[in-house]
Amino acid sequence: MRQRFQNGQGGSLRFRPPEGAPTSGTVTLKTAQGVDLPTPVVDQAATVAGTDLTFALTAANTPEPLSWGNLYRAAWTYVVGGASYTAEQLYEVNLALLKPTLDLEEVRDELPADWTELLADGETRAQRIFERAWDDLLDDLAARGWKPDRIRDPERMRRPHRAKVLAMLGTAFGPDWKDWAVARAADYDTAMDVALQAGDWYDVVEDQVMAPGEVKWPEITLTR
């Protein structure tokens, strides 16, 4: 999933060069239409953080989407092993961010044993899987034609998220859990379909105000 930021809150934009750990870098930020940000960022120095480059976005770098749009382009220039490279990255700015309502305790209640008995790294690894499952869920929403951050009721994603976490955990538990993991993956598909058929508020016009009929239904494309 593309990195997502909330309007007016800034954040840390992160990029990992595919060529390896960078020694230095700069970044230029523009809207997807090539317009400078309200406070322009042009060839500004990035911070080297291990294998990543980061840049601290300010409130002015995350402007209001209705006027500026949701999609932004970061152009990175960096040095790895003495050679210079360039790369581009897209990120989003939204009025609100869809966040999970599920927690690990609820997932653990669905399991027959504790994390320490089922996973080598226990709860640390379970937390990583929990976060990856949420990222995969957001990607799946986008692939289905939904902009995740316009879903105004995050609770409707609780069941799909739980099923996704369980399916990924089942894979991590090992081959003896293969059939169980497959069944949980099927649960996820069903839960996602049900969630997207709810007809709840979907912020079609991103203004956080519910207009009459402002919902979204699953789209079916018929082919011959």
N, C-alpha and C positions, 0 to 999 in steps of 0.2 A: 504494500500500500504506500502511496506517496506520503511524504511527511505532511502533517496537517497542523495548522496553527489557528488560534482563535483571534478574531479581530481585536486589535488594540492591546494584545497581551504579550506580543513578542515571543521569543523562544530561541532555542539553539538549532540552527540548520546544520545538518550533518551530511558529509559526503565521504565515501570510502573509495579511493582510487583503485581501479582494478590492477594497476601495475605494481602495487605494493605500497609500503609505508612512505608517505611524503616527508620531505624535509622543509618545505615551505609552500605557500599557495596564496592566491588572491581570488576574489569573487566579485562578479558584477550581477546585480539583481534588476530585473525588469518585469513588467506584466507580460502575459503571454502575447499581447499585441505589440510588445517592444517599447512600452512607455516607461519612463523612469518612475520610481517610487516617489511618494511625497517628500521623503528625505532620500535623495539619490544615493545609491551604493554602486560605485564604479571603481573597479580594480582596488578594492580595499583588502587589506591583509587579513588572511584567515588564520585561525589557531590550529596548530598541529596537536592532535590528541591521539597518540599512539599510531594506529593505522588509519586514522580519520582526519579530515579537515572539518573544522566547525566555524560557524560565524554566528555571533549573537544578534538576533533580530530585535529591534526595538519596537515599541508600540507604533511608531510611524512607519516601520517596515511591514506592518500587518494591517493595512488600511481596510476601511469598510467595504465589504464585497459588493453591495448594491451599486456603488459608484465606480469601483475599481476592478470588479470581477474577482473570481475565485482562484484563478490559475496564474502562477508566476514561474519565471525561468531564472535559474541560477547558472551562470557561466563561470566555471572554475578554470583557473590556470595554476599548475602546480609542478613541482620538481620531485622526481623519484630517481634515485641512483644517478644524479647528475644530469638527467635528461628532462626536458620540459614537455608537458602534455596539457591538453585541454579536454574538457568534458562539460556536458550540459545536464541539468537536472530540473525537473518540474516539482513544484510544491504547491500546496493549497492554503488559502486563508478563508475561513468560514465564520459566520456570526456565532455559531455554537459548534461544539464537537460532540459527536455521539460517543458515549463512554459506557463501559460495561456496568451492569448492576449485579452481576454474579460475583461470588467470592469463592476462594479455595475451600473453605469449610463446607459449603454446599456441595462441591464436587466430591469431597472426601466422604460425605455421607452416602454417596452412591457406590462406594467401593467396599469390597469384603475385608480389606485389611488396611493398615496404616501405610503412609508413604514410605517409611523406612524399610518396610518388608517387601515393597513392590518396586522401588526405584533405588538405584545405586546412590544417587545424590539426594534422595529424599525430597523434602519440600522445596529445596532450591531448584531442582530440575522441574518439579511440578509447576512452580511459579513461571519458569521460562516457557513451558508448554502452554500454560494458561494464557500468557501474553501472545505467543505465536498463534494460538487458536483464534484470538480476537482479531489479529491482523489478517488471518486467512478469511475470517467471516466478513471483514470489511471489503476485502478483495472480491469475495463472492457476491456481495451486494452490488458492487460496481459492475461486475461482469453481467449481472442480471438487469442492469439499466437503472439502478437506484443510486442516488448520491447519499451515502450513509449519513452525513451530517445534517441532512434535511428531514430525517426521521425524527419526529419530535417526541416519541414515546420510547425511550431506551429499554423499558421493561419488556417490550415485545421481543427483544433479542436475547432475553435470559435463557429460554429453553434451547434455542439453536446453539448458543455459546456453550452451554453445559454439555450438550451432546457432542459438540466438536472437541471440547477438551477431553471428554471421556474416550472418544475415538482415537485421539492422538496419544493419550495415556496408554490405551490398550496396545498400540503399536510399540510403545516404549517398554512395556512390561515383558515383551518377548514373544516367541513363536507360539507358546501355549495359549496366548490370548488372542490369536489371529481372528478366530471366528467371532469372539466377543467384540473386537475392534470393528470388524466389518458390520456387525449389527448396530453398533453405536453410530457408525458413519451413515447407515440408512436412517437411523433416528434423526440425525442432523438434517438430512435432506427433507424429511417429512416436517420437522419442526420449522425449518426455514420457509417451506411452502406455506404452512399454516400462518406463520408470522406475517408474511407478505400479502396474505389474503384478508388481513384484519380490517383494512379500510380505515385505519387511524390517520390522524393528522400528519400530512407530509408537506413540508414547507416549499411548495412549488415555486412561489415567489419568495426568495429568501429574505424575509423581513420579520420573522418570528411573530407574525400576526396571522391567526387562522381565518382565512376567507371562506365563504360558503363553497362547499364542494372541493376544498383543497385537500384532497387525498390522492393516493396513487395506488393503482392496482397492477398485479403482474401482467406483463405483456406477452402475448402469444403470437409468434410469427408463423403463418401458414405458408408452406411451399408446395409446389406441384411436382 
